[in-house]
């Protein structure tokens, strides 16, 4: 996961700047897999997002992996 470089409050908005992560666009990569495997990856991503959305917005944590493990 990319690490935040800075997180700032500006008026009623939060701005965050994160490290750059080398990689490829997902669309260029996912098409190399079968439809069955693409579906499996989508289900796994959905499970991770469900966990992320259970974290209270008021809770501050530098390391999201703590909540996802």
mmJSON file of the N, C-alpha and C atoms, coordinates in Angstrom:
{"data_MODEL":{"atom_site":{
"group_PDB":["ATOM","ATOM","ATOM","ATOM","ATOM","ATOM","ATOM","ATOM","ATOM","ATOM","ATOM","ATOM","ATOM","ATOM","ATOM","ATOM","ATOM","ATOM","ATOM","ATOM","ATOM","ATOM","ATOM","ATOM","ATOM","ATOM","ATOM","ATOM","ATOM","ATOM","ATOM","ATOM","ATOM","ATOM","ATOM","ATOM","ATOM","ATOM","ATOM","ATOM","ATOM","ATOM","ATOM","ATOM","ATOM","ATOM","ATOM","ATOM","ATOM","ATOM","ATOM","ATOM","ATOM","ATOM","ATOM","ATOM","ATOM","ATOM","ATOM","ATOM","ATOM","ATOM","ATOM","ATOM","ATOM","ATOM","ATOM","ATOM","ATOM","ATOM","ATOM","ATOM","ATOM","ATOM","ATOM","ATOM","ATOM","ATOM","ATOM","ATOM","ATOM","ATOM","ATOM","ATOM","ATOM","ATOM","ATOM","ATOM","ATOM","ATOM","ATOM","ATOM","ATOM","ATOM","ATOM","ATOM","ATOM","ATOM","ATOM","ATOM","ATOM","ATOM","ATOM","ATOM","ATOM","ATOM","ATOM","ATOM","ATOM","ATOM","ATOM","ATOM","ATOM","ATOM","ATOM","ATOM","ATOM","ATOM","ATOM","ATOM","ATOM","ATOM","ATOM","ATOM","ATOM","ATOM","ATOM","ATOM","ATOM","ATOM","ATOM","ATOM","ATOM","ATOM","ATOM","ATOM","ATOM","ATOM","ATOM","ATOM","ATOM","ATOM","ATOM","ATOM","ATOM","ATOM","ATOM","ATOM","ATOM","ATOM","ATOM","ATOM","ATOM","ATOM","ATOM","ATOM","ATOM","ATOM","ATOM","ATOM","ATOM","ATOM","ATOM","ATOM","ATOM","ATOM","ATOM","ATOM","ATOM","ATOM","ATOM","ATOM","ATOM","ATOM","ATOM","ATOM","ATOM","ATOM","ATOM","ATOM","ATOM","ATOM","ATOM","ATOM","ATOM","ATOM","ATOM","ATOM","ATOM","ATOM","ATOM","ATOM","ATOM","ATOM","ATOM","ATOM","ATOM","ATOM","ATOM","ATOM","ATOM","ATOM","ATOM","ATOM","ATOM","ATOM","ATOM"],
"id":[1,2,3,4,5,6,7,8,9,10,11,12,13,14,15,16,17,18,19,20,21,22,23,24,25,26,27,28,29,30,31,32,33,34,35,36,37,38,39,40,41,42,43,44,45,46,47,48,49,50,51,52,53,54,55,56,57,58,59,60,61,62,63,64,65,66,67,68,69,70,71,72,73,74,75,76,77,78,79,80,81,82,83,84,85,86,87,88,89,90,91,92,93,94,95,96,97,98,99,100,101,102,103,104,105,106,107,108,109,110,111,112,113,114,115,116,117,118,119,120,121,122,123,124,125,126,127,128,129,130,131,132,133,134,135,136,137,138,139,140,141,142,143,144,145,146,147,148,149,150,151,152,153,154,155,156,157,158,159,160,161,162,163,164,165,166,167,168,169,170,171,172,173,174,175,176,177,178,179,180,181,182,183,184,185,186,187,188,189,190,191,192,193,194,195,196,197,198,199,200,201,202,203,204,205,206,207],
"type_symbol":["N","C","C","N","C","C","N","C","C","N","C","C","N","C","C","N","C","C","N","C","C","N","C","C","N","C","C","N","C","C","N","C","C","N","C","C","N","C","C","N","C","C","N","C","C","N","C","C","N","C","C","N","C","C","N","C","C","N","C","C","N","C","C","N","C","C","N","C","C","N","C","C","N","C","C","N","C","C","N","C","C","N","C","C","N","C","C","N","C","C","N","C","C","N","C","C","N","C","C","N","C","C","N","C","C","N","C","C","N","C","C","N","C","C","N","C","C","N","C","C","N","C","C","N","C","C","N","C","C","N","C","C","N","C","C","N","C","C","N","C","C","N","C","C","N","C","C","N","C","C","N","C","C","N","C","C","N","C","C","N","C","C","N","C","C","N","C","C","N","C","C","N","C","C","N","C","C","N","C","C","N","C","C","N","C","C","N","C","C","N","C","C","N","C","C","N","C","C","N","C","C","N","C","C","N","C","C"],
"label_atom_id":["N","CA","C","N","CA","C","N","CA","C","N","CA","C","N","CA","C","N","CA","C","N","CA","C","N","CA","C","N","CA","C","N","CA","C","N","CA","C","N","CA","C","N","CA","C","N","CA","C","N","CA","C","N","CA","C","N","CA","C","N","CA","C","N","CA","C","N","CA","C","N","CA","C","N","CA","C","N","CA","C","N","CA","C","N","CA","C","N","CA","C","N","CA","C","N","CA","C","N","CA","C","N","CA","C","N","CA","C","N","CA","C","N","CA","C","N","CA","C","N","CA","C","N","CA","C","N","CA","C","N","CA","C","N","CA","C","N","CA","C","N","CA","C","N","CA","C","N","CA","C","N","CA","C","N","CA","C","N","CA","C","N","CA","C","N","CA","C","N","CA","C","N","CA","C","N","CA","C","N","CA","C","N","CA","C","N","CA","C","N","CA","C","N","CA","C","N","CA","C","N","CA","C","N","CA","C","N","CA","C","N","CA","C","N","CA","C","N","CA","C","N","CA","C","N","CA","C","N","CA","C","N","CA","C","N","CA","C","N","CA","C"],
"label_alt_id":[null,null,null,null,null,null,null,null,null,null,null,null,null,null,null,null,null,null,null,null,null,null,null,null,null,null,null,null,null,null,null,null,null,null,null,null,null,null,null,null,null,null,null,null,null,null,null,null,null,null,null,null,null,null,null,null,null,null,null,null,null,null,null,null,null,null,null,null,null,null,null,null,null,null,null,null,null,null,null,null,null,null,null,null,null,null,null,null,null,null,null,null,null,null,null,null,null,null,null,null,null,null,null,null,null,null,null,null,null,null,null,null,null,null,null,null,null,null,null,null,null,null,null,null,null,null,null,null,null,null,null,null,null,null,null,null,null,null,null,null,null,null,null,null,null,null,null,null,null,null,null,null,null,null,null,null,null,null,null,null,null,null,null,null,null,null,null,null,null,null,null,null,null,null,null,null,null,null,null,null,null,null,null,null,null,null,null,null,null,null,null,null,null,null,null,null,null,null,null,null,null,null,null,null,null,null,null],
"label_comp_id":["UNK","UNK","UNK","UNK","UNK","UNK","UNK","UNK","UNK","UNK","UNK","UNK","UNK","UNK","UNK","UNK","UNK","UNK","UNK","UNK","UNK","UNK","UNK","UNK","UNK","UNK","UNK","UNK","UNK","UNK","UNK","UNK","UNK","UNK","UNK","UNK","UNK","UNK","UNK","UNK","UNK","UNK","UNK","UNK","UNK","UNK","UNK","UNK","UNK","UNK","UNK","UNK","UNK","UNK","UNK","UNK","UNK","UNK","UNK","UNK","UNK","UNK","UNK","UNK","UNK","UNK","UNK","UNK","UNK","UNK","UNK","UNK","UNK","UNK","UNK","UNK","UNK","UNK","UNK","UNK","UNK","UNK","UNK","UNK","UNK","UNK","UNK","UNK","UNK","UNK","UNK","UNK","UNK","UNK","UNK","UNK","UNK","UNK","UNK","UNK","UNK","UNK","UNK","UNK","UNK","UNK","UNK","UNK","UNK","UNK","UNK","UNK","UNK","UNK","UNK","UNK","UNK","UNK","UNK","UNK","UNK","UNK","UNK","UNK","UNK","UNK","UNK","UNK","UNK","UNK","UNK","UNK","UNK","UNK","UNK","UNK","UNK","UNK","UNK","UNK","UNK","UNK","UNK","UNK","UNK","UNK","UNK","UNK","UNK","UNK","UNK","UNK","UNK","UNK","UNK","UNK","UNK","UNK","UNK","UNK","UNK","UNK","UNK","UNK","UNK","UNK","UNK","UNK","UNK","UNK","UNK","UNK","UNK","UNK","UNK","UNK","UNK","UNK","UNK","UNK","UNK","UNK","UNK","UNK","UNK","UNK","UNK","UNK","UNK","UNK","UNK","UNK","UNK","UNK","UNK","UNK","UNK","UNK","UNK","UNK","UNK","UNK","UNK","UNK","UNK","UNK","UNK"],
"label_asym_id":["A","A","A","A","A","A","A","A","A","A","A","A","A","A","A","A","A","A","A","A","A","A","A","A","A","A","A","A","A","A","A","A","A","A","A","A","A","A","A","A","A","A","A","A","A","A","A","A","A","A","A","A","A","A","A","A","A","A","A","A","A","A","A","A","A","A","A","A","A","A","A","A","A","A","A","A","A","A","A","A","A","A","A","A","A","A","A","A","A","A","A","A","A","A","A","A","A","A","A","A","A","A","A","A","A","A","A","A","A","A","A","A","A","A","A","A","A","A","A","A","A","A","A","A","A","A","A","A","A","A","A","A","A","A","A","A","A","A","A","A","A","A","A","A","A","A","A","A","A","A","A","A","A","A","A","A","A","A","A","A","A","A","A","A","A","A","A","A","A","A","A","A","A","A","A","A","A","A","A","A","A","A","A","A","A","A","A","A","A","A","A","A","A","A","A","A","A","A","A","A","A","A","A","A","A","A","A"],
"label_entity_id":["1","1","1","1","1","1","1","1","1","1","1","1","1","1","1","1","1","1","1","1","1","1","1","1","1","1","1","1","1","1","1","1","1","1","1","1","1","1","1","1","1","1","1","1","1","1","1","1","1","1","1","1","1","1","1","1","1","1","1","1","1","1","1","1","1","1","1","1","1","1","1","1","1","1","1","1","1","1","1","1","1","1","1","1","1","1","1","1","1","1","1","1","1","1","1","1","1","1","1","1","1","1","1","1","1","1","1","1","1","1","1","1","1","1","1","1","1","1","1","1","1","1","1","1","1","1","1","1","1","1","1","1","1","1","1","1","1","1","1","1","1","1","1","1","1","1","1","1","1","1","1","1","1","1","1","1","1","1","1","1","1","1","1","1","1","1","1","1","1","1","1","1","1","1","1","1","1","1","1","1","1","1","1","1","1","1","1","1","1","1","1","1","1","1","1","1","1","1","1","1","1","1","1","1","1","1","1"],
"label_seq_id":[1,1,1,2,2,2,3,3,3,4,4,4,5,5,5,6,6,6,7,7,7,8,8,8,9,9,9,10,10,10,11,11,11,12,12,12,13,13,13,14,14,14,15,15,15,16,16,16,17,17,17,18,18,18,19,19,19,20,20,20,21,21,21,22,22,22,23,23,23,24,24,24,25,25,25,26,26,26,27,27,27,28,28,28,29,29,29,30,30,30,31,31,31,32,32,32,33,33,33,34,34,34,35,35,35,36,36,36,37,37,37,38,38,38,39,39,39,40,40,40,41,41,41,42,42,42,43,43,43,44,44,44,45,45,45,46,46,46,47,47,47,48,48,48,49,49,49,50,50,50,51,51,51,52,52,52,53,53,53,54,54,54,55,55,55,56,56,56,57,57,57,58,58,58,59,59,59,60,60,60,61,61,61,62,62,62,63,63,63,64,64,64,65,65,65,66,66,66,67,67,67,68,68,68,69,69,69],
"pdbx_PDB_ins_code":[null,null,null,null,null,null,null,null,null,null,null,null,null,null,null,null,null,null,null,null,null,null,null,null,null,null,null,null,null,null,null,null,null,null,null,null,null,null,null,null,null,null,null,null,null,null,null,null,null,null,null,null,null,null,null,null,null,null,null,null,null,null,null,null,null,null,null,null,null,null,null,null,null,null,null,null,null,null,null,null,null,null,null,null,null,null,null,null,null,null,null,null,null,null,null,null,null,null,null,null,null,null,null,null,null,null,null,null,null,null,null,null,null,null,null,null,null,null,null,null,null,null,null,null,null,null,null,null,null,null,null,null,null,null,null,null,null,null,null,null,null,null,null,null,null,null,null,null,null,null,null,null,null,null,null,null,null,null,null,null,null,null,null,null,null,null,null,null,null,null,null,null,null,null,null,null,null,null,null,null,null,null,null,null,null,null,null,null,null,null,null,null,null,null,null,null,null,null,null,null,null,null,null,null,null,null,null],
"Cartn_x":[0.846,0.0,0.89,0.417,1.212,1.098,2.178,2.215,1.885,1.134,0.832,2.07,2.247,3.328,2.799,1.582,0.961,-0.553,-1.221,-2.675,-3.009,-3.777,-4.063,-5.548,-6.019,-7.385,-7.399,-8.244,-8.349,-9.832,-10.267,-11.688,-12.432,-13.382,-14.138,-13.692,-12.496,-11.999,-10.705,-10.448,-9.192,-8.412,-7.157,-6.284,-5.177,-4.934,-3.862,-2.932,-1.652,-0.618,0.075,0.153,0.716,1.936,2.759,3.914,3.447,4.33,4.052,4.302,3.417,3.603,3.707,4.821,4.966,3.98,3.458,2.523,1.92,0.927,0.226,-1.247,-1.941,-3.378,-4.045,-5.033,-5.705,-6.305,-6.875,-7.509,-6.495,-5.254,-4.221,-3.808,-3.953,-3.533,-4.657,-5.851,-6.944,-7.361,-7.219,-7.638,-6.762,-5.62,-4.738,-5.268,-6.268,-6.825,-8.167,-8.541,-9.836,-10.961,-12.159,-13.305,-13.555,-13.325,-13.502,-12.541,-11.279,-10.285,-10.57,-11.017,-11.386,-12.503,-13.479,-14.589,-14.082,-13.194,-12.632,-11.904,-11.106,-10.413,-11.414,-12.494,-13.525,-14.185,-14.465,-15.063,-14.103,-12.829,-11.83,-11.732,-11.739,-11.678,-12.904,-14.068,-15.293,-15.221,-14.634,-14.483,-13.581,-12.501,-11.594,-12.308,-13.053,-13.79,-14.838,-15.495,-16.48,-15.814,-14.618,-13.891,-13.514,-13.035,-12.647,-13.834,-15.017,-16.195,-16.769,-16.219,-16.664,-15.868,-14.798,-13.952,-14.618,-14.847,-15.463,-14.62,-15.282,-14.586,-13.824,-14.203,-13.529,-12.254,-12.066,-10.889,-9.696,-8.568,-7.371,-6.364,-5.853,-4.86,-3.922,-2.64,-1.656,-1.548,-1.772,-1.54,-2.858,-3.439,-4.718,-4.624,-3.435,-3.285,-3.687,-3.551,-3.947,-5.426,-6.248,-7.68,-8.053,-7.222,-7.565,-7.087,-6.253,-5.706,-6.663],
"Cartn_y":[-1.175,0.0,1.236,2.292,3.517,4.239,4.86,5.569,7.042,7.639,9.062,9.918,10.926,11.894,13.045,13.491,14.54,14.423,14.813,14.877,16.217,17.039,18.392,18.695,19.492,19.974,21.346,21.513,22.781,23.12,24.137,24.473,23.244,22.739,21.554,20.303,20.317,19.192,18.653,17.399,16.779,16.45,16.884,16.611,15.676,14.635,13.709,13.501,13.429,13.177,11.885,10.949,9.627,9.354,8.404,7.969,7.431,7.498,6.923,5.427,4.667,3.222,2.862,2.251,1.803,0.678,0.656,-0.407,-0.174,-0.962,-0.856,-0.606,-0.048,0.134,-1.227,-1.305,-2.58,-3.174,-2.335,-2.851,-3.562,-3.1,-3.747,-5.091,-5.253,-6.481,-7.506,-7.049,-7.974,-8.801,-8.244,-8.969,-10.178,-10.277,-11.431,-12.656,-12.466,-13.558,-14.01,-15.233,-15.768,-14.983,-15.059,-14.374,-14.897,-16.187,-16.777,-16.156,-15.999,-15.411,-13.924,-13.215,-11.805,-11.668,-12.554,-12.537,-12.765,-13.742,-14.048,-12.836,-12.163,-10.955,-9.869,-9.736,-8.75,-9.031,-10.302,-10.693,-10.379,-10.699,-10.406,-8.902,-8.109,-6.647,-6.136,-6.7,-6.313,-6.598,-7.727,-8.066,-7.063,-6.664,-5.671,-4.335,-3.914,-2.649,-2.689,-3.821,-3.951,-3.722,-4.282,-4.075,-2.606,-1.978,-0.564,0.286,-0.012,0.796,0.539,-0.42,-0.625,0.222,0.836,1.647,3.002,3.393,4.693,5.829,6.799,7.92,8.762,8.715,9.531,8.88,7.599,6.885,7.187,7.529,7.857,6.733,6.244,5.178,5.352,5.331,5.506,4.271,3.093,1.85,1.103,1.206,0.567,-0.95,-1.506,-2.957,-3.547,-2.784,-3.256,-3.643,-2.857,-3.112,-4.208,-4.452,-5.385,-6.8,-6.998,-8.335,-9.135],
"Cartn_z":[0.0,0.0,0.0,-0.645,-0.679,0.663,1.062,2.339,2.105,3.019,2.869,3.139,2.309,2.508,3.352,3.027,3.834,3.736,4.813,4.858,5.492,4.764,5.238,5.154,6.096,6.089,5.433,4.432,3.708,3.592,4.318,4.425,4.938,4.176,4.594,3.851,3.295,2.511,3.112,2.839,3.25,1.989,1.949,0.808,1.273,0.492,0.857,-0.33,-0.03,-1.029,-0.631,-1.575,-1.289,-2.154,-1.695,-2.479,-3.824,-4.806,-6.109,-6.045,-6.664,-6.747,-8.219,-8.598,-9.976,-10.244,-11.438,-11.789,-13.156,-13.465,-14.743,-14.475,-15.461,-15.336,-15.194,-14.34,-14.078,-15.347,-16.197,-17.415,-18.303,-18.301,-19.112,-18.525,-17.236,-16.562,-16.445,-16.098,-15.787,-16.997,-18.193,-19.393,-19.69,-19.029,-19.212,-18.463,-17.597,-16.796,-17.361,-17.041,-17.478,-16.798,-17.371,-16.765,-15.35,-15.156,-13.833,-12.819,-13.197,-12.298,-12.075,-13.115,-12.969,-11.933,-12.015,-11.066,-9.639,-9.487,-8.17,-7.595,-8.419,-7.954,-7.56,-8.316,-7.989,-6.652,-6.39,-5.108,-3.965,-4.136,-3.099,-2.851,-3.923,-3.776,-3.025,-3.322,-2.625,-1.138,-0.768,0.653,1.363,0.699,1.287,1.448,0.419,0.509,1.614,1.783,2.858,4.211,4.412,5.669,5.843,4.77,4.843,5.274,4.743,5.041,6.428,7.169,8.55,9.534,9.072,9.944,10.156,11.403,11.667,11.083,10.492,9.857,10.867,12.119,13.133,13.645,13.337,13.82,12.911,13.511,12.742,12.914,11.789,11.834,10.652,10.898,9.832,8.948,9.513,8.797,8.593,7.402,7.104,7.166,6.962,6.982,8.327,9.398,10.728,10.72,10.034,10.002,9.014,8.028,6.959,7.207,8.208,8.466,9.322],
"occupancy":[1.0,1.0,1.0,1.0,1.0,1.0,1.0,1.0,1.0,1.0,1.0,1.0,1.0,1.0,1.0,1.0,1.0,1.0,1.0,1.0,1.0,1.0,1.0,1.0,1.0,1.0,1.0,1.0,1.0,1.0,1.0,1.0,1.0,1.0,1.0,1.0,1.0,1.0,1.0,1.0,1.0,1.0,1.0,1.0,1.0,1.0,1.0,1.0,1.0,1.0,1.0,1.0,1.0,1.0,1.0,1.0,1.0,1.0,1.0,1.0,1.0,1.0,1.0,1.0,1.0,1.0,1.0,1.0,1.0,1.0,1.0,1.0,1.0,1.0,1.0,1.0,1.0,1.0,1.0,1.0,1.0,1.0,1.0,1.0,1.0,1.0,1.0,1.0,1.0,1.0,1.0,1.0,1.0,1.0,1.0,1.0,1.0,1.0,1.0,1.0,1.0,1.0,1.0,1.0,1.0,1.0,1.0,1.0,1.0,1.0,1.0,1.0,1.0,1.0,1.0,1.0,1.0,1.0,1.0,1.0,1.0,1.0,1.0,1.0,1.0,1.0,1.0,1.0,1.0,1.0,1.0,1.0,1.0,1.0,1.0,1.0,1.0,1.0,1.0,1.0,1.0,1.0,1.0,1.0,1.0,1.0,1.0,1.0,1.0,1.0,1.0,1.0,1.0,1.0,1.0,1.0,1.0,1.0,1.0,1.0,1.0,1.0,1.0,1.0,1.0,1.0,1.0,1.0,1.0,1.0,1.0,1.0,1.0,1.0,1.0,1.0,1.0,1.0,1.0,1.0,1.0,1.0,1.0,1.0,1.0,1.0,1.0,1.0,1.0,1.0,1.0,1.0,1.0,1.0,1.0,1.0,1.0,1.0,1.0,1.0,1.0,1.0,1.0,1.0,1.0,1.0,1.0],
"B_iso_or_equiv":[0.0,0.0,0.0,0.0,0.0,0.0,0.0,0.0,0.0,0.0,0.0,0.0,0.0,0.0,0.0,0.0,0.0,0.0,0.0,0.0,0.0,0.0,0.0,0.0,0.0,0.0,0.0,0.0,0.0,0.0,0.0,0.0,0.0,0.0,0.0,0.0,0.0,0.0,0.0,0.0,0.0,0.0,0.0,0.0,0.0,0.0,0.0,0.0,0.0,0.0,0.0,0.0,0.0,0.0,0.0,0.0,0.0,0.0,0.0,0.0,0.0,0.0,0.0,0.0,0.0,0.0,0.0,0.0,0.0,0.0,0.0,0.0,0.0,0.0,0.0,0.0,0.0,0.0,0.0,0.0,0.0,0.0,0.0,0.0,0.0,0.0,0.0,0.0,0.0,0.0,0.0,0.0,0.0,0.0,0.0,0.0,0.0,0.0,0.0,0.0,0.0,0.0,0.0,0.0,0.0,0.0,0.0,0.0,0.0,0.0,0.0,0.0,0.0,0.0,0.0,0.0,0.0,0.0,0.0,0.0,0.0,0.0,0.0,0.0,0.0,0.0,0.0,0.0,0.0,0.0,0.0,0.0,0.0,0.0,0.0,0.0,0.0,0.0,0.0,0.0,0.0,0.0,0.0,0.0,0.0,0.0,0.0,0.0,0.0,0.0,0.0,0.0,0.0,0.0,0.0,0.0,0.0,0.0,0.0,0.0,0.0,0.0,0.0,0.0,0.0,0.0,0.0,0.0,0.0,0.0,0.0,0.0,0.0,0.0,0.0,0.0,0.0,0.0,0.0,0.0,0.0,0.0,0.0,0.0,0.0,0.0,0.0,0.0,0.0,0.0,0.0,0.0,0.0,0.0,0.0,0.0,0.0,0.0,0.0,0.0,0.0,0.0,0.0,0.0,0.0,0.0,0.0],
"pdbx_formal_charge":[null,null,null,null,null,null,null,null,null,null,null,null,null,null,null,null,null,null,null,null,null,null,null,null,null,null,null,null,null,null,null,null,null,null,null,null,null,null,null,null,null,null,null,null,null,null,null,null,null,null,null,null,null,null,null,null,null,null,null,null,null,null,null,null,null,null,null,null,null,null,null,null,null,null,null,null,null,null,null,null,null,null,null,null,null,null,null,null,null,null,null,null,null,null,null,null,null,null,null,null,null,null,null,null,null,null,null,null,null,null,null,null,null,null,null,null,null,null,null,null,null,null,null,null,null,null,null,null,null,null,null,null,null,null,null,null,null,null,null,null,null,null,null,null,null,null,null,null,null,null,null,null,null,null,null,null,null,null,null,null,null,null,null,null,null,null,null,null,null,null,null,null,null,null,null,null,null,null,null,null,null,null,null,null,null,null,null,null,null,null,null,null,null,null,null,null,null,null,null,null,null,null,null,null,null,null,null],
"auth_seq_id":[1,1,1,2,2,2,3,3,3,4,4,4,5,5,5,6,6,6,7,7,7,8,8,8,9,9,9,10,10,10,11,11,11,12,12,12,13,13,13,14,14,14,15,15,15,16,16,16,17,17,17,18,18,18,19,19,19,20,20,20,21,21,21,22,22,22,23,23,23,24,24,24,25,25,25,26,26,26,27,27,27,28,28,28,29,29,29,30,30,30,31,31,31,32,32,32,33,33,33,34,34,34,35,35,35,36,36,36,37,37,37,38,38,38,39,39,39,40,40,40,41,41,41,42,42,42,43,43,43,44,44,44,45,45,45,46,46,46,47,47,47,48,48,48,49,49,49,50,50,50,51,51,51,52,52,52,53,53,53,54,54,54,55,55,55,56,56,56,57,57,57,58,58,58,59,59,59,60,60,60,61,61,61,62,62,62,63,63,63,64,64,64,65,65,65,66,66,66,67,67,67,68,68,68,69,69,69],
"auth_comp_id":["UNK","UNK","UNK","UNK","UNK","UNK","UNK","UNK","UNK","UNK","UNK","UNK","UNK","UNK","UNK","UNK","UNK","UNK","UNK","UNK","UNK","UNK","UNK","UNK","UNK","UNK","UNK","UNK","UNK","UNK","UNK","UNK","UNK","UNK","UNK","UNK","UNK","UNK","UNK","UNK","UNK","UNK","UNK","UNK","UNK","UNK","UNK","UNK","UNK","UNK","UNK","UNK","UNK","UNK","UNK","UNK","UNK","UNK","UNK","UNK","UNK","UNK","UNK","UNK","UNK","UNK","UNK","UNK","UNK","UNK","UNK","UNK","UNK","UNK","UNK","UNK","UNK","UNK","UNK","UNK","UNK","UNK","UNK","UNK","UNK","UNK","UNK","UNK","UNK","UNK","UNK","UNK","UNK","UNK","UNK","UNK","UNK","UNK","UNK","UNK","UNK","UNK","UNK","UNK","UNK","UNK","UNK","UNK","UNK","UNK","UNK","UNK","UNK","UNK","UNK","UNK","UNK","UNK","UNK","UNK","UNK","UNK","UNK","UNK","UNK","UNK","UNK","UNK","UNK","UNK","UNK","UNK","UNK","UNK","UNK","UNK","UNK","UNK","UNK","UNK","UNK","UNK","UNK","UNK","UNK","UNK","UNK","UNK","UNK","UNK","UNK","UNK","UNK","UNK","UNK","UNK","UNK","UNK","UNK","UNK","UNK","UNK","UNK","UNK","UNK","UNK","UNK","UNK","UNK","UNK","UNK","UNK","UNK","UNK","UNK","UNK","UNK","UNK","UNK","UNK","UNK","UNK","UNK","UNK","UNK","UNK","UNK","UNK","UNK","UNK","UNK","UNK","UNK","UNK","UNK","UNK","UNK","UNK","UNK","UNK","UNK","UNK","UNK","UNK","UNK","UNK","UNK"],
"auth_asym_id":["A","A","A","A","A","A","A","A","A","A","A","A","A","A","A","A","A","A","A","A","A","A","A","A","A","A","A","A","A","A","A","A","A","A","A","A","A","A","A","A","A","A","A","A","A","A","A","A","A","A","A","A","A","A","A","A","A","A","A","A","A","A","A","A","A","A","A","A","A","A","A","A","A","A","A","A","A","A","A","A","A","A","A","A","A","A","A","A","A","A","A","A","A","A","A","A","A","A","A","A","A","A","A","A","A","A","A","A","A","A","A","A","A","A","A","A","A","A","A","A","A","A","A","A","A","A","A","A","A","A","A","A","A","A","A","A","A","A","A","A","A","A","A","A","A","A","A","A","A","A","A","A","A","A","A","A","A","A","A","A","A","A","A","A","A","A","A","A","A","A","A","A","A","A","A","A","A","A","A","A","A","A","A","A","A","A","A","A","A","A","A","A","A","A","A","A","A","A","A","A","A","A","A","A","A","A","A"],
"auth_atom_id":["N","CA","C","N","CA","C","N","CA","C","N","CA","C","N","CA","C","N","CA","C","N","CA","C","N","CA","C","N","CA","C","N","CA","C","N","CA","C","N","CA","C","N","CA","C","N","CA","C","N","CA","C","N","CA","C","N","CA","C","N","CA","C","N","CA","C","N","CA","C","N","CA","C","N","CA","C","N","CA","C","N","CA","C","N","CA","C","N","CA","C","N","CA","C","N","CA","C","N","CA","C","N","CA","C","N","CA","C","N","CA","C","N","CA","C","N","CA","C","N","CA","C","N","CA","C","N","CA","C","N","CA","C","N","CA","C","N","CA","C","N","CA","C","N","CA","C","N","CA","C","N","CA","C","N","CA","C","N","CA","C","N","CA","C","N","CA","C","N","CA","C","N","CA","C","N","CA","C","N","CA","C","N","CA","C","N","CA","C","N","CA","C","N","CA","C","N","CA","C","N","CA","C","N","CA","C","N","CA","C","N","CA","C","N","CA","C","N","CA","C","N","CA","C","N","CA","C","N","CA","C","N","CA","C","N","CA","C","N","CA","C"],
"pdbx_PDB_model_num":[1,1,1,1,1,1,1,1,1,1,1,1,1,1,1,1,1,1,1,1,1,1,1,1,1,1,1,1,1,1,1,1,1,1,1,1,1,1,1,1,1,1,1,1,1,1,1,1,1,1,1,1,1,1,1,1,1,1,1,1,1,1,1,1,1,1,1,1,1,1,1,1,1,1,1,1,1,1,1,1,1,1,1,1,1,1,1,1,1,1,1,1,1,1,1,1,1,1,1,1,1,1,1,1,1,1,1,1,1,1,1,1,1,1,1,1,1,1,1,1,1,1,1,1,1,1,1,1,1,1,1,1,1,1,1,1,1,1,1,1,1,1,1,1,1,1,1,1,1,1,1,1,1,1,1,1,1,1,1,1,1,1,1,1,1,1,1,1,1,1,1,1,1,1,1,1,1,1,1,1,1,1,1,1,1,1,1,1,1,1,1,1,1,1,1,1,1,1,1,1,1,1,1,1,1,1,1]
}}}
